[in-house]
Amino acid sequence: MEYDAFGIDMNEARDRFDESARMIINALETGFIEGNGPYYPQKRTEIRPQPPYSFKDKLYSVAMSPDSITAAAQLGARMMFFVQFALERHLPLVESYRHQYLQKHGTSALPPLAIDFVVCDRAAGRGSTLAGKHPARETAQTSA
């Protein structure tokens, strides 16, 4: 729906992300943003204020599909994923990320960050009810 609002074909999402992420990460390291890709052509422009330090090992990327895992590994970003099922089922994706990261950068990736939702309430049992009502509804809406 976000792409529709801008009149952009959703099928461009991966290529747009890959192009812009490389530009932004490079800009954070060099202090200059530039690009000659099809989506975001940008002449070399200084960023002001200059980045005060390196962002190496401080970048995170949500990676839950084979394409996004490859992107995270290629960018040198730390993998984040939402826990959607038993952690054992996430392990093949984590291993794929680790392997690709090592192949690209010649060093081991930082441990991935697993994200889960927790709902608490003072009333016993109400947290469970709220968790089933709100986050579950949001997940169902975004995956429809």
Backbone as CSV, one residue per row, in Angstrom:
resi,resn,N_x,N_y,N_z,CA_x,CA_y,CA_z,C_x,C_y,C_z
1,MET,0.810,-1.189,0.000,0.000,0.000,0.000,0.861,1.264,0.000
2,GLU,2.054,1.202,0.620,2.926,2.367,0.627,3.403,2.694,-0.790
3,TYR,3.682,1.688,-1.573,4.135,1.921,-2.945,3.003,2.479,-3.793
4,ASP,1.789,1.973,-3.605,0.630,2.480,-4.346,0.450,3.974,-4.125
5,ALA,0.646,4.438,-2.904,0.458,5.854,-2.586,1.385,6.750,-3.410
6,PHE,2.540,6.215,-3.799,3.496,6.984,-4.591,3.480,6.605,-6.071
7,GLY,2.562,5.715,-6.452,2.476,5.299,-7.846,3.678,4.496,-8.308
8,ILE,4.252,3.721,-7.385,5.443,2.926,-7.699,5.065,1.449,-7.683
9,ASP,5.564,0.714,-8.656,5.313,-0.718,-8.755,6.022,-1.450,-7.614
10,MET,5.275,-2.211,-6.823,5.833,-2.960,-5.690,6.930,-3.925,-6.128
11,ASN,6.895,-4.354,-7.386,7.921,-5.273,-7.882,9.304,-4.623,-7.943
12,GLU,9.374,-3.315,-7.770,10.656,-2.609,-7.755,11.258,-2.544,-6.348
13,ALA,10.534,-3.008,-5.351,10.936,-2.820,-3.955,12.343,-3.340,-3.666
14,ARG,12.639,-4.545,-4.052,13.953,-5.125,-3.744,15.070,-4.324,-4.402
15,ASP,14.923,-4.024,-5.695,15.968,-3.275,-6.392,16.132,-1.871,-5.817
16,ARG,15.030,-1.233,-5.466,15.098,0.098,-4.862,15.806,0.044,-3.512
17,PHE,15.474,-0.951,-2.712,16.132,-1.087,-1.408,17.628,-1.300,-1.592
18,ASP,17.989,-2.243,-2.452,19.407,-2.561,-2.643,20.197,-1.337,-3.103
19,GLU,19.645,-0.598,-4.062,20.338,0.583,-4.572,20.490,1.651,-3.486
20,SER,19.410,1.964,-2.796,19.459,3.043,-1.799,20.278,2.653,-0.571
21,ALA,20.186,1.411,-0.134,20.937,0.987,1.051,22.439,1.114,0.819
22,ARG,22.902,0.696,-0.354,24.333,0.831,-0.653,24.751,2.302,-0.647
23,MET,23.908,3.159,-1.227,24.227,4.590,-1.256,24.313,5.163,0.152
24,ILE,23.351,4.826,0.983,23.292,5.390,2.334,24.451,4.885,3.184
25,ILE,24.728,3.597,3.127,25.830,3.044,3.922,27.161,3.641,3.482
26,ASN,27.365,3.758,2.182,28.585,4.380,1.682,28.682,5.834,2.148
27,ALA,27.563,6.547,2.130,27.556,7.942,2.569,27.895,8.060,4.047
28,LEU,27.405,7.144,4.856,27.714,7.178,6.282,29.197,6.956,6.549
29,GLU,29.856,6.207,5.677,31.281,5.934,5.862,32.173,7.015,5.250
30,THR,31.745,7.608,4.131,32.608,8.550,3.407,32.254,10.012,3.634
31,GLY,30.999,10.280,4.034,30.566,11.659,4.173,30.012,12.245,2.883
32,PHE,29.934,11.410,1.832,29.395,11.855,0.547,28.365,10.854,0.062
33,ILE,27.243,11.355,-0.447,26.262,10.460,-1.050,26.331,10.651,-2.557
34,GLU,26.270,9.534,-3.254,26.273,9.565,-4.714,25.717,8.252,-5.229
35,GLY,25.224,8.290,-6.444,24.703,7.073,-7.041,24.419,7.275,-8.516
36,ASN,24.576,6.195,-9.263,24.286,6.252,-10.693,23.308,5.155,-11.092
37,GLY,22.504,4.705,-10.133,21.532,3.654,-10.409,20.287,4.201,-11.092
38,PRO,19.421,3.297,-11.493,18.221,3.707,-12.225,17.160,4.399,-11.368
39,TYR,17.161,4.175,-10.065,16.107,4.717,-9.222,16.505,6.017,-8.519
40,TYR,17.743,6.105,-8.095,18.177,7.252,-7.299,19.479,7.842,-7.835
41,PRO,19.466,8.357,-9.059,20.691,9.000,-9.542,20.993,10.221,-8.676
42,GLN,22.200,10.302,-8.192,22.562,11.373,-7.262,23.999,11.780,-7.517
43,LYS,24.208,13.054,-7.885,25.585,13.514,-8.041,26.250,13.512,-6.668
44,ARG,27.561,13.398,-6.668,28.324,13.353,-5.411,28.034,14.622,-4.619
45,THR,27.489,14.431,-3.406,27.092,15.552,-2.567,27.576,15.300,-1.143
46,GLU,28.210,16.294,-0.570,28.701,16.169,0.800,27.529,16.171,1.787
47,ILE,27.620,15.318,2.770,26.632,15.278,3.846,27.129,16.200,4.952
48,ARG,26.231,17.058,5.412,26.589,17.951,6.511,25.498,17.896,7.558
49,PRO,25.820,17.705,8.788,27.188,17.519,9.277,27.735,16.158,8.860
50,GLN,29.036,16.067,8.803,29.714,14.815,8.460,29.393,13.757,9.518
51,PRO,29.296,12.490,9.103,29.109,11.426,10.103,30.260,11.486,11.116
52,PRO,29.952,11.462,12.406,30.995,11.639,13.424,31.861,10.405,13.665
53,TYR,31.425,9.253,13.195,32.172,8.020,13.425,31.718,6.988,12.405
54,SER,32.415,5.885,12.359,32.066,4.797,11.448,30.829,4.055,11.964
55,PHE,30.034,3.604,11.038,28.857,2.811,11.392,29.117,1.312,11.231
56,LYS,30.362,0.949,10.947,30.698,-0.472,10.813,30.314,-1.209,12.095
57,ASP,29.651,-2.329,11.937,29.159,-3.164,13.037,28.055,-2.495,13.856
58,LYS,27.475,-1.424,13.341,26.367,-0.753,14.019,25.102,-0.747,13.158
59,LEU,25.151,-1.408,12.015,24.017,-1.444,11.099,23.225,-2.727,11.289
60,TYR,21.914,-2.598,11.282,21.011,-3.734,11.420,20.095,-3.779,10.208
61,SER,19.682,-4.980,9.849,18.743,-5.141,8.740,17.792,-6.290,9.051
62,VAL,16.483,-6.018,8.945,15.501,-7.093,9.115,15.672,-8.037,7.941
63,ALA,15.866,-9.296,8.226,16.129,-10.290,7.190,15.310,-11.534,7.488
64,MET,14.251,-11.719,6.707,13.350,-12.845,6.963,13.029,-13.639,5.704
65,SER,13.552,-13.211,4.581,13.353,-13.934,3.335,14.733,-14.183,2.728
66,PRO,14.848,-15.130,1.810,16.165,-15.358,1.190,16.768,-14.089,0.586
67,ASP,15.961,-13.264,-0.085,16.481,-12.034,-0.676,16.962,-11.047,0.380
68,SER,16.206,-10.886,1.459,16.602,-9.924,2.483,17.794,-10.430,3.300
69,ILE,17.927,-11.736,3.410,19.101,-12.307,4.078,20.354,-12.024,3.258
70,THR,20.264,-12.216,1.961,21.390,-11.907,1.076,21.734,-10.428,1.159
71,ALA,20.732,-9.566,1.137,20.977,-8.126,1.216,21.687,-7.769,2.518
72,ALA,21.221,-8.286,3.637,21.843,-7.986,4.931,23.299,-8.437,4.949
73,ALA,23.552,-9.631,4.466,24.919,-10.152,4.452,25.810,-9.319,3.529
74,GLN,25.331,-8.993,2.350,26.117,-8.211,1.402,26.436,-6.821,1.950
75,LEU,25.487,-6.221,2.656,25.676,-4.880,3.202,26.559,-4.869,4.451
76,GLY,26.794,-6.038,5.031,27.566,-6.104,6.262,26.746,-5.710,7.471
77,ALA,25.426,-5.823,7.351,24.527,-5.457,8.445,24.283,-6.656,9.353
78,ARG,23.954,-6.376,10.576,23.605,-7.429,11.526,22.171,-7.870,11.246
79,MET,21.955,-9.156,11.174,20.643,-9.722,10.880,19.702,-9.570,12.063
80,MET,18.484,-9.109,11.767,17.395,-9.079,12.741,16.239,-9.868,12.146
81,PHE,15.512,-10.585,12.977,14.318,-11.262,12.478,13.277,-11.345,13.577
82,PHE,12.026,-11.354,13.166,10.909,-11.498,14.089,10.643,-12.977,14.299
83,VAL,10.516,-13.388,15.538,10.263,-14.788,15.866,8.818,-15.104,15.491
84,GLN,8.652,-15.879,14.436,7.319,-16.222,13.948,6.939,-17.666,14.255
85,PHE,7.933,-18.466,14.570,7.707,-19.874,14.871,8.884,-20.349,15.717
86,ALA,8.973,-21.631,16.000,10.061,-22.154,16.843,11.423,-21.719,16.286
87,LEU,12.321,-21.363,17.187,13.638,-20.879,16.767,14.371,-21.870,15.866
88,GLU,14.145,-23.160,16.065,14.809,-24.170,15.230,14.467,-23.984,13.755
89,ARG,13.267,-23.494,13.464,12.865,-23.271,12.074,13.546,-22.034,11.479
90,HIS,14.003,-21.137,12.327,14.728,-19.954,11.856,16.195,-20.279,11.562
91,LEU,16.705,-21.342,12.151,18.127,-21.653,12.062,18.661,-21.761,10.630
92,PRO,17.965,-22.408,9.675,18.510,-22.448,8.308,18.711,-21.056,7.700
93,LEU,17.821,-20.119,8.027,17.968,-18.752,7.519,19.167,-18.060,8.166
94,VAL,19.339,-18.278,9.468,20.484,-17.712,10.172,21.783,-18.290,9.614
95,GLU,21.812,-19.579,9.381,23.019,-20.207,8.832,23.325,-19.686,7.433
96,SER,22.300,-19.489,6.628,22.491,-18.922,5.293,23.105,-17.524,5.396
97,TYR,22.578,-16.716,6.290,23.121,-15.372,6.517,24.588,-15.448,6.942
98,ARG,24.883,-16.297,7.908,26.263,-16.426,8.398,27.215,-16.831,7.278
99,HIS,26.796,-17.789,6.484,27.628,-18.267,5.371,27.869,-17.145,4.360
100,GLN,26.808,-16.466,3.955,26.954,-15.395,2.969,27.793,-14.234,3.504
101,TYR,27.626,-13.904,4.774,28.395,-12.834,5.391,29.890,-13.192,5.364
102,LEU,30.200,-14.401,5.771,31.590,-14.857,5.784,32.183,-14.825,4.382
103,GLN,31.427,-15.281,3.392,31.909,-15.291,2.008,32.200,-13.874,1.514
104,LYS,31.356,-12.929,1.853,31.496,-11.546,1.371,32.568,-10.774,2.120
105,HIS,32.639,-10.944,3.444,33.495,-10.085,4.264,34.716,-10.780,4.853
106,GLY,34.787,-12.113,4.734,35.953,-12.834,5.235,36.042,-12.889,6.750
107,THR,34.964,-12.596,7.421,34.919,-12.642,8.878,33.531,-13.102,9.304
108,SER,33.426,-13.573,10.522,32.136,-14.038,11.022,31.202,-12.868,11.299
109,ALA,29.933,-13.089,11.062,28.916,-12.082,11.344,28.682,-11.987,12.845
110,LEU,28.231,-10.823,13.289,27.799,-10.692,14.678,26.564,-11.566,14.877
111,PRO,26.269,-11.976,16.095,25.085,-12.815,16.326,23.810,-12.100,15.868
112,PRO,22.877,-12.838,15.288,21.627,-12.208,14.865,20.798,-11.766,16.066
113,LEU,19.904,-10.845,15.810,19.014,-10.337,16.847,17.612,-10.862,16.566
114,ALA,17.102,-11.699,17.463,15.748,-12.247,17.332,14.797,-11.330,18.089
115,ILE,13.732,-10.913,17.435,12.789,-9.964,18.007,11.464,-10.674,18.253
116,ASP,10.932,-10.478,19.428,9.641,-11.068,19.759,8.782,-9.986,20.403
117,PHE,7.491,-10.174,20.366,6.562,-9.239,20.979,6.117,-9.793,22.328
118,VAL,6.050,-8.927,23.318,5.606,-9.307,24.645,4.521,-8.318,25.067
119,VAL,3.436,-8.844,25.592,2.357,-7.999,26.095,2.167,-8.329,27.567
120,CYS,2.198,-7.306,28.410,2.044,-7.488,29.851,0.849,-6.682,30.345
121,ASP,0.259,-7.158,31.405,-0.840,-6.442,32.035,-0.882,-6.844,33.499
122,ARG,-1.405,-5.962,34.339,-1.501,-6.258,35.771,-2.484,-7.384,36.055
123,ALA,-3.521,-7.495,35.253,-4.537,-8.526,35.478,-4.081,-9.844,34.866
124,ALA,-4.081,-10.895,35.668,-3.679,-12.219,35.189,-4.534,-12.617,33.993
125,GLY,-3.914,-13.063,32.949,-4.633,-13.532,31.764,-4.965,-12.435,30.772
126,ARG,-5.018,-11.192,31.208,-5.378,-10.100,30.287,-4.276,-9.864,29.242
127,GLY,-3.024,-10.018,29.633,-1.924,-9.854,28.678,-2.066,-10.803,27.513
128,SER,-2.422,-12.043,27.816,-2.626,-13.038,26.762,-3.782,-12.644,25.846
129,THR,-4.844,-12.150,26.439,-6.006,-11.711,25.656,-5.632,-10.541,24.752
130,LEU,-4.921,-9.559,25.309,-4.506,-8.404,24.517,-3.546,-8.803,23.402
131,ALA,-2.631,-9.717,23.704,-1.682,-10.177,22.685,-2.401,-10.853,21.530
132,GLY,-3.433,-11.621,21.840,-4.202,-12.274,20.793,-5.051,-11.313,19.992
133,LYS,-5.404,-10.202,20.622,-6.289,-9.231,19.970,-5.516,-8.241,19.097
134,HIS,-4.465,-7.634,19.618,-3.812,-6.533,18.915,-2.651,-6.954,18.011
135,PRO,-1.538,-7.481,18.530,-0.453,-7.863,17.614,-0.888,-8.909,16.592
136,ALA,-1.723,-9.849,17.011,-2.188,-10.894,16.082,-2.995,-10.278,14.959
137,ARG,-3.814,-9.286,15.276,-4.624,-8.620,14.268,-3.738,-7.860,13.298
138,GLU,-2.727,-7.141,13.806,-1.824,-6.388,12.956,-1.063,-7.323,12.011
139,THR,-0.605,-8.454,12.538,0.110,-9.422,11.705,-0.806,-9.964,10.618
140,ALA,-2.027,-10.268,10.956,-2.981,-10.800,9.962,-3.256,-9.764,8.890
141,GLN,-3.350,-8.488,9.272,-3.625,-7.436,8.297,-2.446,-7.222,7.353
142,THR,-1.223,-7.258,7.869,-0.071,-7.008,7.023,0.274,-8.207,6.160
143,SER,-0.127,-9.388,6.538,0.197,-10.552,5.708,-0.905,-10.900,4.731
144,ALA,-2.012,-10.200,4.790,-3.133,-10.479,3.872,-2.861,-9.929,2.486
